[in-house]
Amino acid sequence: MKKYIKRICISCLALIIMMMGIQVDASAASPETTGAVKNEYTYEEAVFISGKPVVFTGTSKNVKITEKESKGKITETFNMKLTSSSGDTLSRTVSYESDVVDHTTIGQKTANGVVKKYSEKIVIAGVTYTLADFQFSQGTVTDNRAASDYYSGNVISRKTYTSSGKKNQPTKTITIETDSRHVGYENFWGATETQITEMVISNSDGTTGHVKNRLSTSKSRVLNYEDNPADLSSFDGGYAVVSEKDVLSEYTYNLGSGSTGTLDLNTEYMPTIERLIIPKFRDISNHYAKDGIEKLYSLGIYEDASNFFSPNTPMKRADFTIAIGKAVDLRVMEEKKSKKPTTSIFKDVKRTMKDYAYIESAVKKGIIKGVTPDYFKPDNPITRAQAAAIFVRALGLENKAPNPGYVTKFTDDAQIPDYARDGIYIVNELGLMTGDPVTGRFNPNQSLTRAQASVVLERFLNYLENDLKQNHRDDVLFFD
């Protein structure tokens, strides 16, 4: 696994992805449990049916994977013809169908699938293994939160093969039973899915083999600062986003033939690079929050037209809400043309204001509330308590707080508003916001400056990429 030094993993420019129309939908994870790795061109998987590991490979010319969605059903079809370095062959055609149910009122989706069609023939060292029966069942649940979708699922299957070799050799039966579970997340800034699969290979002669596969696919974006080598240029440098994707697969096997060992298959996709706009603020050159401010501006989360950022002025509730909305790519609905004017959700926020849709979406998704049911107070400063509550609601992690009635570790616990108690507890646990190290106070009612807000927003983005990736890849792979 690559280690990136002095790089900050976050995502690419929001506007670029909006224009591409990429949508996040993790409701149906891949039904395959072979441990295969692939990129844009190559495909590899290991097969253990013969009593030893055989690696089969193919390219995009002979591996076709399609997905169709219609009327709540997702159909995935895998057609492939693979070969090994020894001339062995594998041909497979499998079609899976999943029923996807959208539980809109609770923000969840379920996908339950079966196999519809199958055929498979493997030829290894002159012995042909033909798939005679395939039983398969899959279930996945997705929790759609504002900042990220989280999903988990299971696959169980049983494949029965018959084998035939030279003349006068009896036909043998091999059964491969699979129990697999997967967990993942997908958001505007990255995605990781990790799958742990256990296989039991039962041979007709009474011998049994075991294979365990750990597979993880991850997408990440790395933000690099690129110096401008020309001293007389109008700018010193700017940010570039490198988008990367890799696949890691490890097989551990103990087969009935006595063969044991570990086999690794890894691959990477071709990275892509995008240059971002150049911040030119004149009042943050020596400011502690300079890096965070410039990154957020380059990513399009801030859109200040002025050359002055005013880092020490209070961050307004409207500006913070819009920044959160852009940071997590809130789906904003286009205004429908109507002769009748549509009323704003708040009396003090006009629908004509720039980026009003982000405020409306944030309210409808439960990320933020008005100061009262009728008034948002857009120009009021955002407080530390309000920011903490917003972060945790966006992540959908309110349920990670202790049972009601708990006391936080902060010395000013009594001043924490009830609505923000869970949020403050969780952001401190996640390292997104901390208290004063000297006094032990959280200062929940203190306003955030624009610089302070930028620092915690940058931490929030890093959490969406780095922390979630580590939790869904490293913690699952190495502590399973």
Disulfide bonds with the S-S distance in Angstrom:
none
